[in-house]
Amino acid sequence: MELQWLVLRQKLVKAEIELRQAREFENALALEMARYGEMEKRFPGKEGFIDPAQRRAWDARLLGRRQETEKSAARVRLLVRDMKDLVGKKSHHGFIPP
């Protein structure tokens, strides 16, 4: 019983690490885009220095990062649900997780 709990706990911890990394990457990209956006506002002229095609590419990358973060969050939620189910089943047999 303990082995099942440990294996699931290991999967949960790995998924949480992946989620935190995905959020970190997403936030770093959004911060970079915001910095360049602020620079572009201060740039003289109406055109700026960021090409619209480059802006769309950044938006697509940010969207991809958001989707990756959502997938990671969903994976964590599923593993948490599985962990609760396992703990509930095992508690009937006297197993008490740490």
C-alpha positions as a Markdown table, in Angstrom:
| # | Residue | x | y | z |
|---|---|---|---|---|
| 1 | Met | 0.0 | 0.0 | 0.0 |
| 2 | Glu | 2.8 | 2.4 | 0.9 |
| 3 | Leu | 4.5 | 1.7 | -2.4 |
| 4 | Gln | 1.4 | 2.8 | -4.3 |
| 5 | Trp | 1.2 | 6.0 | -2.3 |
| 6 | Leu | 4.9 | 6.7 | -2.8 |
| 7 | Val | 4.7 | 6.2 | -6.6 |
| 8 | Leu | 1.7 | 8.4 | -6.9 |
| 9 | Arg | 3.3 | 11.0 | -4.6 |
| 10 | Gln | 6.4 | 11.0 | -6.8 |
| 11 | Lys | 4.3 | 11.6 | -9.9 |
| 12 | Leu | 2.4 | 14.4 | -8.2 |
| 13 | Val | 5.6 | 16.1 | -7.1 |
| 14 | Lys | 7.1 | 15.9 | -10.7 |
| 15 | Ala | 3.8 | 17.3 | -12.1 |
| 16 | Glu | 3.9 | 20.2 | -9.6 |
| 17 | Ile | 7.5 | 21.0 | -10.6 |
| 18 | Glu | 6.6 | 21.0 | -14.3 |
| 19 | Leu | 3.6 | 23.3 | -13.5 |
| 20 | Arg | 5.8 | 25.8 | -11.6 |
| 21 | Gln | 8.4 | 25.7 | -14.4 |
| 22 | Ala | 5.6 | 26.3 | -17.0 |
| 23 | Arg | 4.3 | 29.2 | -15.1 |
| 24 | Glu | 7.8 | 30.6 | -14.7 |
| 25 | Phe | 8.5 | 30.4 | -18.4 |
| 26 | Glu | 5.1 | 31.9 | -19.2 |
| 27 | Asn | 5.6 | 34.8 | -16.8 |
| 28 | Ala | 9.2 | 35.4 | -18.1 |
| 29 | Leu | 7.9 | 35.6 | -21.7 |
| 30 | Ala | 5.0 | 38.0 | -20.7 |
| 31 | Leu | 7.5 | 40.2 | -18.8 |
| 32 | Glu | 9.8 | 40.3 | -21.8 |
| 33 | Met | 6.9 | 41.2 | -24.1 |
| 34 | Ala | 5.8 | 44.0 | -21.7 |
| 35 | Arg | 9.3 | 45.4 | -21.5 |
| 36 | Tyr | 9.6 | 45.7 | -25.3 |
| 37 | Gly | 6.1 | 47.1 | -25.5 |
| 38 | Glu | 7.0 | 49.8 | -23.0 |
| 39 | Met | 10.1 | 50.6 | -25.0 |
| 40 | Glu | 8.1 | 50.8 | -28.2 |
| 41 | Lys | 5.7 | 53.3 | -26.6 |
| 42 | Arg | 8.7 | 55.6 | -25.8 |
| 43 | Phe | 10.2 | 55.1 | -29.3 |
| 44 | Pro | 9.7 | 58.2 | -31.5 |
| 45 | Gly | 7.4 | 57.8 | -34.5 |
| 46 | Lys | 4.2 | 56.0 | -35.1 |
| 47 | Glu | 5.6 | 52.7 | -36.5 |
| 48 | Gly | 7.8 | 51.7 | -33.5 |
| 49 | Phe | 10.5 | 49.1 | -33.9 |
| 50 | Ile | 8.4 | 45.9 | -33.3 |
| 51 | Asp | 7.2 | 44.5 | -36.6 |
| 52 | Pro | 3.5 | 43.4 | -36.5 |
| 53 | Ala | 4.6 | 39.9 | -37.7 |
| 54 | Gln | 7.0 | 39.7 | -34.7 |
| 55 | Arg | 4.2 | 40.8 | -32.4 |
| 56 | Arg | 2.0 | 38.0 | -33.7 |
| 57 | Ala | 4.8 | 35.5 | -33.3 |
| 58 | Trp | 5.3 | 36.6 | -29.7 |
| 59 | Asp | 1.5 | 36.3 | -29.1 |
| 60 | Ala | 1.6 | 32.8 | -30.5 |
| 61 | Arg | 4.5 | 31.8 | -28.3 |
| 62 | Leu | 2.7 | 33.3 | -25.2 |
| 63 | Leu | -0.5 | 31.4 | -26.2 |
| 64 | Gly | 1.5 | 28.2 | -26.5 |
| 65 | Arg | 3.1 | 28.8 | -23.0 |
| 66 | Arg | -0.4 | 29.4 | -21.6 |
| 67 | Gln | -1.7 | 26.2 | -23.0 |
| 68 | Glu | 1.3 | 24.3 | -21.7 |
| 69 | Thr | 0.6 | 25.8 | -18.2 |
| 70 | Glu | -3.1 | 24.8 | -18.4 |
| 71 | Lys | -2.1 | 21.2 | -19.3 |
| 72 | Ser | 0.3 | 21.0 | -16.5 |
| 73 | Ala | -2.3 | 22.4 | -14.1 |
| 74 | Ala | -4.9 | 19.9 | -15.3 |
| 75 | Arg | -2.3 | 17.1 | -14.8 |
| 76 | Val | -1.7 | 18.2 | -11.2 |
| 77 | Arg | -5.4 | 18.4 | -10.5 |
| 78 | Leu | -5.9 | 14.8 | -11.8 |
| 79 | Leu | -3.1 | 13.5 | -9.7 |
| 80 | Val | -4.4 | 15.3 | -6.6 |
| 81 | Arg | -7.8 | 13.7 | -7.3 |
| 82 | Asp | -6.1 | 10.3 | -7.7 |
| 83 | Met | -4.1 | 10.8 | -4.5 |
| 84 | Lys | -7.3 | 11.6 | -2.5 |
| 85 | Asp | -9.0 | 8.5 | -3.9 |
| 86 | Leu | -6.0 | 6.3 | -3.0 |
| 87 | Val | -5.7 | 7.8 | 0.5 |
| 88 | Gly | -9.5 | 7.3 | 1.0 |
| 89 | Lys | -9.3 | 3.6 | -0.1 |
| 90 | Lys | -6.2 | 2.9 | 1.9 |
| 91 | Ser | -7.4 | 4.6 | 5.1 |
| 92 | His | -10.0 | 1.9 | 5.4 |
| 93 | His | -7.2 | -0.6 | 5.7 |
| 94 | Gly | -5.3 | 1.4 | 8.3 |
| 95 | Phe | -2.8 | 3.1 | 6.1 |
| 96 | Ile | -2.0 | 6.7 | 7.3 |
| 97 | Pro | 0.0 | 8.8 | 4.9 |
| 98 | Pro | 2.6 | 11.1 | 6.4 |
